[in-house]
């Protein structure tokens, strides 16, 4: 993760968007039920708000590290439900 994750741009939180992609495109969300960075209840609210297909895993903040097989399977499920235009 250190090699691929770039710095977070705090300025993004103040930017206005004209059209939220989640309003017109399908969304998927993994809720990490043992997350101590982002409250899992808040994660569930986010997922519900965007009407996401949701997977809840018993994991910390980085389920892709602790449960890569479940995360990969969920990504493949998402891919199989999206058509390329």
HELIX and SHEET records of a PDB file:
HELIX    1   1 UNK A   10  UNK A   14  5                                   5    
HELIX    2   2 UNK A   21  UNK A   23  5                                   3    
HELIX    3   3 UNK A   40  UNK A   49  1                                  10    
HELIX    4   4 UNK A   63  UNK A   66  1                                   4    
HELIX    5   5 UNK A   68  UNK A   80  1                                  13    
SHEET    1   A 2 UNK A  28  UNK A  32  0                                        
SHEET    2   A 2 UNK A  53  UNK A  57  1                                        
END                                                                             
